[in-house]
Amino acid sequence: MPVSKKRVKNSQPTQTKKLSPKAFGDKGPSSRSYIVIMTLLMVLGVLMIVLNYLTVLPGSVSKWYLWSGLGLIGVGFIMTTEYR
C-alpha cells in the first residue's frame, strides 16, 4: 500500500501581511443624512405596504403600492452596502 508524503515542518512562523488603509478606499464614515435617508426609505416602504393592505391609500388594494413599497425597501437595503 502506498505511503503518503510527510509534511515538512517549518521552524519559522508565518509572516503577516499588513494591509494599508488605501486597500479599502479610505472614505471615512457615512454622513448622518445618508443614514437618515437609508432608514427613511426602508420605513416608508414598510409603511406603504401596511397602508396598502389597510386600504388607507387612495384606490383599493393595488399591486403597484406593494411593488413601490418593496422597491423602497430594496433601495434602502442596497444603501446599507455602502454604509460605513
N, C-alpha and C positions, 0 to 999 in steps of 0.2 A: 504494500500500500504506500503511495507517495506521501512524503512528509512535507508540510508547509514550511515556508521560509520563516526564520525567526526575525523578529523586529529588532533593529539596531537602536539601542537607546542613546540619545544624545545627552551629554552631560550638561550642556548649557540650556538655560530656559529660553523659551520663545520670546523674541523681541516684540514689543507692542508698537503699533503704528500710531503716530499722533495725527489726528485729523485737524486740519485748520478750520476756523470758522467760515472761511470763504467756500469750503466744500459744500456747506449747507445754504449758501446765499445769505449773507449777513444782512437780513432785512429789518430786524428788530421786532418788537411786539406789535400786535394789531391795535389800531386806534379804537377808542370807545365807540365811535359812530359805526364802525364795521360790526362790532359785537351787537349793538342795538339793532341794526338793520337785519342782521342774520337771525336774531331771536324774533324780531317783529315779523319777518316773513314766515317763519315756522308757526308762530302763534296765529297769525292771520289765516294761514292755510287750514289749520285745525278748526278755527272758529268758522270759516266759510263752510267746511264740511258739516259741522254740527248744526249750524243755522239752516243749511240746505235741508237736512233731514227733519228739522223742527218746522219747516215751511215758513220761516220768518222772512226769507229773502223774497224779492219780487218774483212773481210767477210761481208755478208749482215746483215740485222736486225736479231738478234738472241735472242731467249728466254733465253739463258744462260747468256748473258750480263745483261739482265733485272733481272734475279734471283740473279746474283752476286751483282749487284748494290743494290737490296733490302736487300740482306744478309749483305752487308757492313753497310747500314743504320740501320738495326736491331741490329747489334753488337754495333754500336755507341750508340743507344738508351739504350741497356742493360747496357752499361758502365755508362750511366747517373744515373742509380740507385745506383751506388757505389760512385758517386761524392760527395765530402764533401767540 
